[in-house]
Amino acid sequence: MTEADDIARRWARWLPPSPHGEAIIEFVARGRASIVQPAPEQPPLLMFEDGGSMELSKVRYDGTTPFYHAERPEQRAPGSPAFRATQYSDACGSLDELKRLFAEEPERAGHEPGPLRSLIDDVRYMIGRMYRRQREYNAFAERVAALCRELAEVPIQDRAPAEEGLAGIERVLRQEPGKVAARKGRLDELAEQVRAVANGQEGRLREHKAVALRLFRAYHEIKGARDWSKEEAQSGEE
């Protein structure tokens, strides 16, 4: 099953009709947006990097403009104060619609300011969200730098004593093959010398792993719900 098939299967109940559903599946499969469900009883939301958030079943896409809301959304996504429902998926889409209204329906600014104010509020919200997101990336960079320093400071266990111990065992076996029982004490001593190195290495590796896992968790925390398994195409889509 492909990733797109999995998205289609998982969210089939909530996806909008064709061709909008297919566009959403392709966009999410490429890691350009994510689908989140604030609570099991609530409809899932399509979330974009700019902060645009729309009820999944009401998302539309005409192939040229950004994704947009089929209806004029409420200020907040239903039942979820953590997400603001926006008319467009990004700030540019909202600004383009403002410019269209300025050019084609200028009278609405004076007689019906609500839609314009809503678009302005959307842009302000998305600009603020992206600003906070940049700060989160800066905090992530500081956290990663500290963890990298910690990882680099884990000492490397010296392997020389193990090599010396193994060489000593080989020497006894080669030079005195008939005296293994008589040399048991020395052979045991050499074996324990090797064991000490191996135990030290295991301990150091556990320290390395512990820090690496903290790096892994930091990555997943900054990543959030979006799929980062693919590099985003450099285009004007966002």
N, C-alpha and C positions, 0 to 999 in steps of 0.2 A: 504494500500500500504506500503510495506516495504521500508526501506531506500535504499536498493539496487535497488528496482524497480523504485524509484524516480530518482536515479542517471541515470539509464538506459534510462528512459523516457526523462529526461531533456537534456541529452547529446547524444542521439541516433544518431543525424546527424554527430557527430564528432568522435564517438568511432571507434577504429580500428576493423578489422575483428576478428572473433573468432579464437583462445581462448584468444587473447590478450585483447579484450574488457571486457570479463568476469573477467579476472584477475585484470584489473584496477578498475572495479566496486567493487569487493570484497575488494581491498586494500583501496579505498576511503571510503567505508562504515565502515571500521574498524578504520578510523581516521589516517591511516598511510600516507596519502597524501591528497592533495586537488586539485580541478579543479578551475582555475581562468580564466577569460576572460578579458584581459586588456581593450578591447573596443568591442562594439557590432559587428563591421565589421571585427574584427580580430579573428583568430582561437583560441579556448581555449587552455590553457596550463595545463599540469599535473605537480604539484609542490610537491617536497619532502623536508623533514626536513633538509637534508644535503645541499639543495640549488639546486639540480638537477631540470632542467626545460626542458620539451619537448612539442612540439606541440602534442596535444592529439591524433590526427589521426595517428601519426607516432611512437607512443610508442609501444614497443614490449616486450614480456616476455616469456621466454622459460621454466619457472617452477623452475629453479635452480639459474641462475645468476640474478643480479639486473635487474630492468627494463632498457631498452636501446633504443636508437634512431634508427629507421629503416634506416636512412640515416646519412651521416656525417653532423651534424648541422652547421649552421652558428654560428658565435661567439655570436650573440644576437638573442633572440627570435624575429620573424618577427614583425616589427613595434613597438617593446616595449623595450626601453633601460633599463627598470627596471628589466628585466629578462634575464639571460644568458642561452642560450640553451646549454645543455651538452650531451655528448654521453651516459653517464650512470646516473642512478638516485642517486648514492651516490659516495663518495670518494673511498670506498673500491672497487666498481665495476671498477672505472677508474684505480686504482692501479693494480687490477688483470689483466686488459687488458694490461697495461704496462709490467707487468711481463711476460705475455704470449708472447708479441712481443719480449721482451728480449730473451726468450728461443727459440721461434719458427721462428722468422723473424728478427734476429739481424742485417741483412744487411740493413734493412729499416732505422735504426738509422743514418746511414751515407748517404744513397742515397735518402731516402724519409722521412725526419725528421718531416714533417708537422703533420701527425697523432699523433706522439709521443708528439710533442710540444702542440698540442691541448689537449691531455689528461692531460699533466702536468698543462696547464693553467686551465683546469676544476678542478683539485684537489686543486690548489692554490685558485681558486675562492670559492670552497665549504668550505675549511678550514677557509678562511677569513669570509665567511658568518656565519659559525657556531660560530666563535669567536665573531662576532658582536651580534649574537643571544644570546650568554651567557651574554654579557654585558647588553643586553636588559633585560634579566631575573634578573640580579643584580639590575638594575634600578627599575624593577617591585617590587622586594623584599623591596627596600627602600621605595617605594611609598606605598606598602601595610602596612609596619610597621608604617609609619606616619599616615595612615588612621586608623589603629587599635588603635593607641594611641588616636587619635581624637575621635574615637567611644567610647573608654573606659572612656574618660573624660566628656562625656555628662552626666550631673547629673541625678540621679534617683529622680523623684518627690516623696516627702514624702507623704504617703497615710494616715498617722495618723489623720490629721485634718478632712479628709473625714469620717474616721471611727467614730471620735468623733461627727461630725455633724449628721451622720445617727443614731448613738446611741441616740443623743439628741432628734431627731425627734421621734424615737420609744418610748422614755421615755415619752414624752408629750402625744403621742397617747395612750400609755398604762395607764398612771397614771391620765391623765386629758382628757379623750375622749370627754367630753362634753364642753371643753373649747378651741376647735381648733380655733374658730373665735377670741376669746379673746387673744389667744397666737399667732395669725397670724404673728405679727411682729417678734417674736422670731423664729417661724418656718421658715419664709422667710430668716432670718439671717442664720440659720443653713443650709438651702438649698443652699444659696450662698456660704457658707463655703465649701460645698461639690463640687459645681460647680467650684470653684477656683482650687481645686485639679485636677478635671477632665480636665480643660483647661490646667493646667500645664502639665499634663501627655500627652495630645495631642501634645503640643508644643515640649516636649522632644522626643516623638516618631517621630515627623517630622524631628528633628535633627538627630536621629539615622538613619532614612530612607535615608536622604540626603547623609550621609557618606557611608551607605551601597550601595547606587546606584553608588557612585564614585568608590567603590571597584569593583562593577559589571562591570562598564565601563573599569576599568583598566584590569580586567581579559579578557574581550573581545578584548581589544587592543593587549595584549600580545599573546592571542590565535591565532588571525588572522583567516584565512579561514578554517583551519583544524577543523574536528569534534573531540572534546574532550569529547564526551559523554560516551566514552568507554575507559577503561584502556588498553593501548597497551600491547600486549603479549610480554613477555621477550624472545626474540629470536634473532637470528643472521641476521634477515632480514634487519636491518638498520645498 
